[in-house]
Amino acid sequence: MACIIEKDSASVHPVIWPAINSPRSRFNPRPVSIQPMPGEEVIDKQQAVEGERARQAELARCRQDAFQEGVKHGHEEALNEIKKANDRLAHTLRDLIALKRRLRTEAETDVVKLSLAIAKRILHRELNADPDSIQGVVYAGLQKLQNREITLVRICPSALDSVRAALEKAGVMPAISIMPDPKLRNGDIIFETSLGNLDASIETQLLEVERGFADRLGIAC
């Protein structure tokens, strides 16, 4: 350690060193207030602002990602619901089409049955009112048989005279025999030929008409 020796002894004062055990000799530092360096406070504020901006940006990004995920999930759910609704609608339309066809078929069937029932009633009423109307049935049977050899005609006893007159007008008498059959009803007539029998009765012809309508409508008689 360097020292300076004063020449003037009067100005020299003794240095009093504290004792070792003195309280002042112990290390008792005073609180020190550290002041920031110029510019450090500005840097800290900028860092805090940038950190807050980064945090807000990250929060916004998370919100946007969550929103996009929700939109995607909602879109998928909406598509599934639309698909289910379309499937239900298609199934309902198929049921309606099938119902429409069934109702139309049933209505057409009812109309056919009603028409045949009316025709049957009218024909029988005509036969009862005018026995000669059986001649139309005889002519229809002869047209179906055409050139076949007729050997016998079986009819209802009450229609004997009308059938004989019809055969005479057709020019096939007396080659054809007529036999009254008590088992037959008014309007029934059976033609017997060498190749088989023809039932030209009104009931039989109406059944053929009904079968024709049934085949056309695709239903069972």
Secondary structure, DSSP 8 states (H G I E B T S, - for coil): ------S-GGG--------TTSGGGS-----------TTHHHHHHHHHHHHHHHHHHHHHHHHHHHHHHHHHHHHHHHHHHHHHHHHHHHHHHHHHHHHHHHHHHHHHHHHHHHHHHHHHHHHHHHHHH-GGGHHHHHHHHHHHHTTS-EEEEEE-GGGHHHHHHHHHHHT-TTTSEEEE-TTS-TT-EEEEETTEEEE--HHHHHHHHHHHHHHHHT---
